């Protein structure tokens, strides 16, 4: 029985917090309002400034600070670094304008209209000079993530958030000491050492770790957490806030953590269900709604925050649109995206409040701004983004069939998780079709034990896929011939992509690359990826795509290139296409016509001998070679190239995928879904 408030029992405090995290987002989602605002509002109601049910004690403060660091880490982790680099000029222009115009206008209004001090005015402007992509789920749903204007807005987030957080760092430091030459020198040197050190050291250690110490999946998560909080601490040592280190650590690990893998799912799950809600609850407990009732002057800050945000972000979007000739729907779409506020705004106001630069009124005003903008931003993006989507040339045919992927493996396979990773990478993100995993048992005396082993292996595969929130159908088949079992599964389940493992060995008896695989290739006509994977795909730094002479005439080449480009996009690796005995510009034209768009380098190689010599130069474990090979007697097939994969595996230490295109381009239906 409760005797007094605030609650002091640890179990009851935790239960109350969990109840808030569970119920509040569901209620706000029903009314199409941002769940993050709901937790903040409930925190204000049950906090010390209202009902006083919970106190903002040391535990809440600690978990709130950890949640803030975690929130900024996720912001860096979820930014599409590849798209930022690909359209870097547009991202730089939009990001710079979207920061400078609000920062200058906000500082001037803060000083001359609201009457803030210079440090407070700088932070007041930095709050809305950054932006959070609250409406990102909307553009994903509309399928316009790859639109050039949208890419500029997404990439510009890196610029605005980084600059806004740097303003925060400078202001905080200036309140503790005079800003002079020594300050700028110390800050510049400290940041240079921090950024260069983290950027060069962390990826190397991470690639080694992910390649060698992955026996237990939770070790990967613990490693990422270790890197996160070490970087956060080192940022403070360098003279800036921990959230800058957290944001940068997310950028550094961005390419090493697949967006569709189990590790990313664990990171998001822990953050979204625990740490980040505690941060929002902690912020809510600071809110004192009574301040709004003290007079109209107190409402001025909220008014100026919202007004300046909308005006300055629109000007930045309009100028960018004029420079790059975007239409009005694109301009308004990126305007809607750039108005979103959450992570950086909350971080700046909370840290500014703790430092004594900003007051209680500013916290209340920022919460009000997030609530209003949380409704406006998705609404604008949905309205005008839909028009952008309608303007894109997307093909959709009534005869389309869903993407179906099959991953057959033996119960003894130690690389089945790598095969499943590949399947999740190439799987269309908008497809609701589950993956298909298969174990074929050769009929013989007493197959019971083999069936049990196969079922155990498939159950492990199902758990692994479930950890990445990917549905998977499993099946055990009995057959006198393993290849026949795979072929029947392909036919019966209408599979259009098969991923099959290969140990890299060859014998005269086994034909080209193995009797089972050869039979599957001979009896099926769909895309088949023969995969020699011994290293995590997330470690891939460079992808070399080998296109033999005449392969561009193969009927299934479009689907094959589309699949390869998905691999390149998800890994974020540098991509090089080597055209063997053919013109490179011809393949450049073919690749550019197929989505998704990725930066690609094209080279011509005169012969297979020179090709092998060039491959010797890039034989590290973080390399991936994709050899596009035609089936026998189809366009692009050459008898002399049959043993090329085996020659590659004789010296190559990285991953190798031999992609056999389908004999007919029956998967044009995927074009509609290529915009993730």
VOVEX-726035 format. One record per residue (C-alpha): x negated, y, z. Coordinates in steps of 0.2 Angstrom, whole numbers, plus 5000, padded with zeros to 4 digits. Layout:
VOVEX-726035
XYZ...
END
This chain:
VOVEX-726035
500050005000499350174995499150285010498350445002497650514986496450514978496250324977494650264984494750074982493550024968494649894961496150004961495250144952494650024939496349954937497050134935495750174922496050014912497950054912497650224905496550164891497850024887499450124887499050304882498350264865499850154861501050284865500150424856499950314841501850284840502050474838500650484826499550584838497650554841497350424855495850524861496950674865498150564875496750494887496150674890497950734893498250594905496550624913497150804917498750744924498050614936496450714940495950824954496750984946498550904945499250754954497450714961497750524959495950494954494450604959493050644947491750554958489950504954490550344946491750434934490450564930489050424926490250324915490750484906488950534903488650354896490150364885489650534878487950464873488850304866490050414856488650514848487750354844489250284835489450444825487650424819487950234816489550264805488850394794488550334776486750374774486650304757488050424751487150574760485550534750486450504734487350664733486050754745486150924735488050934738487950874755486651004760487651144752489251094760488451054777487451214778488951324773490151224784488951264799488251434795489951524791490851464807489251484818489051664812490851714813491151624829489651704838490151884832491951854838491351784854490251934858491252074851493052014853493151894867491751974877490651814880488851824884487651784869487251604875489151574878489551644861488351534852489051384861490851444857490351454839489451284839490951194845491851214829490351234817490151044818491550924813492050744816492850644802494550614811495450594795494150464788495350314790496550414779495350434764494850244766496750204765496850314749495350234742494450404738492850374749491750364733492450524726491050654723491850794734492350674748490550604748489950784750491050814765490550644773488650684770488850864776489350794794487550744796487050934793488351014804488250894819486350904819486251094818487651114831486751004843485151094840485951264844486551174860484751124864484051294861485351384871485151274886483251294886483351484884484451494900483051414909481551504902481151644890481151604872479451654865478151584853477651444866479451394867479751374848478051284847478351164861480151124855479551104837478050994841479150894853480550864841479250824827478450694837480150624843480950614825479350554816478950424830480750354831480950354812479350254809479250144824481050094828481450014811479949914811480249844828482049814824481749714808480549604817481749574831483249544820482149414810481449324825482449344841484249304836484449134845485849214856486949344848487149454864485249484863485549584847486849694856485649714871484249764860485249894851485849964868483949974874483450074858484950184861484550234879482650244876482950364862484150464872482850484886481450524874482550664867482650744884480750724885480550814869481550954876483350924869484950844875485050654876486550654864485350714850484250564853485850454853486450524837484750504829484550324835486250284826485550354810483950254812484850094815486150134802485550024788484949884799486749844806487949784793489649874794490549704792489449604804489749534821488449654829489349804823491049734829490349714846489549884847491249964842492249854853491249894869491150084865493050104860493749994874492650054888491250184887492050314876493750304885492850344902492050494894493750554888494550524905493050624913493350764901495250764905494950774924494050944921495551014913496551134923498151184914498651314927497351434920498451444904499851514915498751654922499051774908499051794889497151834889496751654894497651594878496451704867495051584867496151434861496951554848495251604841494451434841495851364830496051514819494151534816493951344813495351344800494751504791492851474791492951294786494151334772492951474765491451344766492551214756493051344744491351404740490751224738492151184726491751334715489951294714490251114710491851144700492951034711494851054708496051124721496550954728494750904731494351074739495851054751495450874754493650914760494351064770495550944779494050824783492950964789494251034801494250874812493550894829493050774843491350704847490150854845491450984851491750884867489950854869489451044867490851104879490550974892488651004893488851194892490051184907488851074917487451204913488551344919488651434902490451394898491951404910493451304914494451404902493351344887493651164891495551184891495451284875494351144866495651014872497051114865496051144849495750954847497650914849498151044836496851004824497150814827498850834819498350964805496750874799497450704794499050784787498050894775496950754770498450634767499350764756497950824745496950664746498350574738498350684723496450654722496750474722498150484708496850584698495550454699495550324684495950164693496450014683497849894690498549754681500049654685499149494682497849534696497349384707496649414725494749384728494449214735492749164742492148994746490548954757490148764756488748704768488248544777488448514795486548514797486348684789485348814800485648954788487548944787487749114797486649194783487849124770489349194780488449364781488349364762490149324760490649464772489549584763490349554746492049524752493249664747493649774762495449794756495749614753496749524765496249354759495249254771493549174768493448984764492248874773491948694767491048544773491048384761490748214769490148084757491247924759490247784767490347664782490947744798491147924793491947974810490348044817489948144802491748214802491548274820489848354816490648444801492148504812490948574825489948664812491548734804492148784822490548884824490748964808492549014812491949094829490549184820491749254807492949304821491649404830491649514814493549514814493549414798494849274795494149114788494948954783493948794786494148624778493348454779493348344763492948164761492248124743491147994735490248144727489848304737489848404721491548334716492248384733491648564731492248574713494048514718494048644732493648784720495048724708496348694721496048854731495848964715494149014721493349154710491649164720490649024727489149054739488148894740486448874749484848814741483248754750482148814736481448644731481448564714481148394707481248314690482648204696483648344702483648444686483548634687483848674706484648524713485848384707487348444718487148634713486948584695488548484695489448624703488848744690489248634676491048594681491548764687491748934677491749054691490449174699489249064709487849134720486549004724485749074739484049044747484249144763482949124777482949304783484349414790485149524775485249674786483349684786483249714767482249864762482149834743483249734731482549674714483849624701483149524687484149534671483549414657483749454639485549444632486349424649487349574647488349484633488949354646490849374649490749374668489349504669490449644675491049544691489249494694488549674694490049734704489549594717487749634717488049824719489149784735487649694742486549844738487849964745488049874762486149844765485750014760484149954751483150024737483749944721482749914706483349824690482049734679482649704661481549564654481149584636482649704634482949894634483149964652484350104646485549974640485749904658485750074665487350114655488149954660487749974679488450154679490050104672490449984686490850034704490250054717489050194713487350164721485650244717484750124705483050124696482850034679481249954672480849854657479749704659479049634642478849454647479249324661477349314665477249504668478849484678478049364690476549474692477549614697478549514709476949464718476749644723478349644733478449474743478849534760480249454771481249614769481349594750482849524741482749464723484349434714484049334698485549344686485549174677486749114663487448944664486848824650487348864633488149034638487549204632485849244641485349064644483549024640482848844642481148924647481849014662482548864670481148844682480949034686481849024703480648884709479148984703479749134713480049034729478348954728477549124733479049234738479349254757480949354756482749304751483249244734484949244726485249164709486949234702487749134689489149244681490849164677491049114659492549234657492849404665494449344674494149464689494449634682495849634695494449684707494249854699495749924708495049874725493249934722493450094731493250044749
END
